[in-house]
């Protein structure tokens, strides 16, 4: 049983999947940092010095009662909040990851597959019988279905 498990784990597809998950997680962290630290500050500045991480709706006041200047202050007071600023950051992160995957993975693979299709044309290996319309070998001189002679 242990030997079978070792064979399963060492198959190429399992190892490739594990590497892909690890690289994907690392890439997600990089993109999250890019959105949080590079993209969102200029957007917040352009919108009047808004920090998206502190955008929230208070559902239940904590102790002391708000208004709260930041999400950290609301959490420290024990307030129940909807943190839509984090949702905005997450959506922007998702869009950037989707764009990167599309432009750097999906499109190049599609172009490579198109190049393979454009290669040399494939010569036909069959033709139609003029009498019974069945497919027959291109080199046949007589139809195997209706026995008519072919030109």
Beta strands, then each sheet from edge to edge (+ up, - down):
strand 1: 57-60
strand 2: 80-82
strand 3: 126-128
strand 4: 135-137
sheet 1: 1+ 2-
sheet 2: 3+ 4-
end
